[in-house]
Amino acid sequence: MVLFTFDPNNLTDTGWRKLGLSDRQIKVIKNYEAKGGRFYTRADVKKIYSITDTDYQRLEPYINIPAIYHRTEKAAPGEIIEINSADSAKLTRIRGIGIGPTFAMRIIRYRERVGGFYNKEQLKDVFGVDEAKYTEIEHGVSVNGKHITKINVNTATFDQLRRFPYLSFKQMNAILAYHTQHGDYESVADMKNIAILDDGILRKIEPYLIFK
């Protein structure tokens, strides 16, 4: 066991082992992080049920929480955060548990990948946002569709279509191949002729498409 100054929000399994934690204890910590959990104060480490009082007393003097993880004041009751225009700092103000800086960046990365949110339920596509977490935050967020970045499906390349996590490689290739064979799409109705695109997939990508 080696004691050293550490940030519990940015520590590898190896680092925790050096501090004397068992694999079982580390698994609990990593599960907590995977669900969006973060350590904002030293005392938050003590809240991990696998960390004993003895463990915490040994580790506490060495815990160093960077300013980026310090708690952000949450939005006032009734305040709504528009998730397409909010920066990471504003996203951490969303009322509910677990929306820290790392979680906010996940939302932003997903937003940038797809071209914006057209429905706040898309937050459930962000890693770590399960039904329970979404239920906590849904009334504190809104979506403004004017921020969506659209692409012209008739001029789109394979790389441009890759931004959609909803499409498989086969489906992307099918969209391009159908266009090559039949010419420009007039509307999303034309895309229903592609056998491997079902209505569910088309509903997800339609808000991002233009045809002229």
Secondary structure as UniProt FT lines:
FT   HELIX           8..10
FT   HELIX           13..18
FT   TURN            19..20
FT   HELIX           23..34
FT   TURN            35..36
FT   HELIX           42..46
FT   TURN            49..50
FT   HELIX           53..59
FT   HELIX           60..62
FT   HELIX           67..69
FT   TURN            77..78
FT   STRAND          81..82
FT   TURN            83..85
FT   HELIX           88..91
FT   TURN            92..93
FT   HELIX           101..114
FT   HELIX           120..125
FT   TURN            127..128
FT   HELIX           131..137
FT   HELIX           138..140
FT   STRAND          141..142
FT   HELIX           145..147
FT   STRAND          151..152
FT   TURN            153..155
FT   HELIX           158..161
FT   TURN            162..163
FT   TURN            165..166
FT   HELIX           169..182
FT   HELIX           188..191
FT   TURN            192..193
FT   TURN            195..196
FT   HELIX           199..205
FT   HELIX           206..208
FT   STRAND          209..210
//
